[in-house]
Amino acid sequence: MKQVMVRYKVKPDRAAENERLVRAVYDELRRTEPTGLRYATFRLDDGVSFVHLASSETDDGHSPLSEVKAFKQFQEDIDDRCEEGPAVTGLREIGSYRLFGE
């Protein structure tokens, strides 16, 4: 299982746009229900920082998220929307209790 966290900070005037793009990803995920994907997004209290958590159960570590059309659209101009670009960090789970969204 591959787990990652992505954190970035968008320009204040682009925060609402970024959130709309993220919501479009979730709309598509609800329709397509990709196998083995767990995904959550949070907007932090500063109003412009976002954190995405994703895990994939595929053996090769490939995430089904990369095939989601709305996610590709979200990624297209992310550098233009950001003050601080995405920083990707791998995660190792120590434990979990009632994961988000369950």
C-alpha positions as CSV (number, residue, x, y, z in Angstrom):
1,M,0.0,0.0,0.0
2,K,1.3,3.4,-0.9
3,Q,0.3,6.4,1.2
4,V,1.1,10.1,0.5
5,M,0.4,13.5,1.9
6,V,0.5,16.6,-0.3
7,R,0.5,20.1,1.2
8,Y,0.4,23.4,-0.6
9,K,-0.7,27.0,-0.2
10,V,-2.8,28.8,-2.8
11,K,-3.0,32.5,-3.5
12,P,-5.8,34.0,-1.4
13,D,-7.8,35.1,-4.5
14,R,-7.6,31.5,-5.9
15,A,-8.7,29.5,-2.8
16,A,-12.3,29.3,-3.8
17,E,-11.4,28.2,-7.3
18,N,-9.0,25.5,-5.9
19,E,-11.8,24.2,-3.6
20,R,-14.2,24.0,-6.6
21,L,-11.6,22.0,-8.5
22,V,-11.1,19.6,-5.5
23,R,-14.9,19.2,-5.1
24,A,-15.1,18.2,-8.8
25,V,-12.6,15.4,-8.1
26,Y,-14.8,14.1,-5.4
27,D,-17.9,14.3,-7.6
28,E,-16.1,12.1,-10.2
29,L,-14.8,9.7,-7.5
30,R,-18.3,9.2,-6.3
31,R,-19.4,8.3,-9.8
32,T,-16.5,6.1,-10.8
33,E,-15.6,4.5,-7.4
34,P,-12.0,3.5,-8.2
35,T,-11.0,0.3,-6.5
36,G,-8.4,0.5,-3.7
37,L,-8.3,4.3,-3.3
38,R,-8.7,6.2,-0.1
39,Y,-8.6,10.0,-0.4
40,A,-9.3,13.0,1.8
41,T,-8.7,16.7,1.4
42,F,-8.6,19.3,4.1
43,R,-8.5,23.1,4.0
44,L,-6.5,24.4,6.9
45,D,-7.6,27.3,9.2
46,D,-5.5,29.9,7.4
47,G,-8.0,29.5,4.5
48,V,-5.4,29.0,1.8
49,S,-3.4,25.9,2.8
50,F,-4.7,22.5,1.6
51,V,-3.7,19.0,2.6
52,H,-4.5,15.9,0.6
53,L,-4.1,12.4,2.0
54,A,-4.2,9.4,-0.4
55,S,-3.6,5.7,-0.2
56,S,-3.7,3.1,-2.9
57,E,-3.8,-0.6,-2.4
58,T,-2.3,-1.4,-5.8
59,D,0.8,-3.6,-5.8
60,D,2.8,-1.3,-8.1
61,G,2.0,1.8,-6.0
62,H,0.1,3.4,-9.0
63,S,-2.8,5.4,-7.8
64,P,-6.1,5.3,-9.6
65,L,-6.4,9.0,-8.8
66,S,-4.0,9.8,-11.6
67,E,-6.6,8.4,-14.1
68,V,-9.5,10.7,-12.8
69,K,-10.2,13.3,-15.4
70,A,-11.2,16.0,-12.8
71,F,-7.9,15.3,-10.9
72,K,-6.0,15.9,-14.1
73,Q,-7.9,19.2,-14.5
74,F,-7.1,20.1,-10.9
75,Q,-3.4,19.5,-11.6
76,E,-3.2,21.5,-14.8
77,D,-2.5,25.0,-13.5
78,I,-1.8,24.3,-9.8
79,D,1.5,26.2,-10.0
80,D,-0.3,29.3,-11.1
81,R,-2.8,29.0,-8.2
82,C,-0.1,28.4,-5.6
83,E,2.0,30.7,-3.4
84,E,3.8,27.6,-2.1
85,G,3.7,24.6,-4.5
86,P,2.8,21.1,-3.6
87,A,5.1,19.2,-1.3
88,V,4.6,15.4,-1.5
89,T,5.6,13.3,1.5
90,G,5.3,9.6,1.9
91,L,3.4,8.3,4.9
92,R,3.8,5.2,7.1
93,E,0.8,4.5,9.2
94,I,1.4,3.8,12.8
95,G,-2.3,3.1,13.6
96,S,-5.7,4.4,12.7
97,Y,-9.0,4.6,14.4
98,R,-12.2,5.4,12.5
99,L,-10.6,6.8,9.4
100,F,-11.9,10.0,7.9
101,G,-15.0,9.6,5.8
102,E,-15.9,6.2,7.2
